[in-house]
């Protein structure tokens, strides 16, 4: 399945499935399909 992580304060944080598809300007993401 699809997994998404966001970089917050130099740490990798998982993005919950309920927030998939919501991306914010200035944020960095890792997306694994």
HELIX and SHEET records of a PDB file:
HELIX    1   1 UNK A   17  UNK A   19  5                                   3    
SHEET    1   A 3 UNK A  11  UNK A  14  0                                        
SHEET    2   A 3 UNK A   3  UNK A   8 -1                                        
SHEET    3   A 3 UNK A  28  UNK A  32 -1                                        
END                                                                             
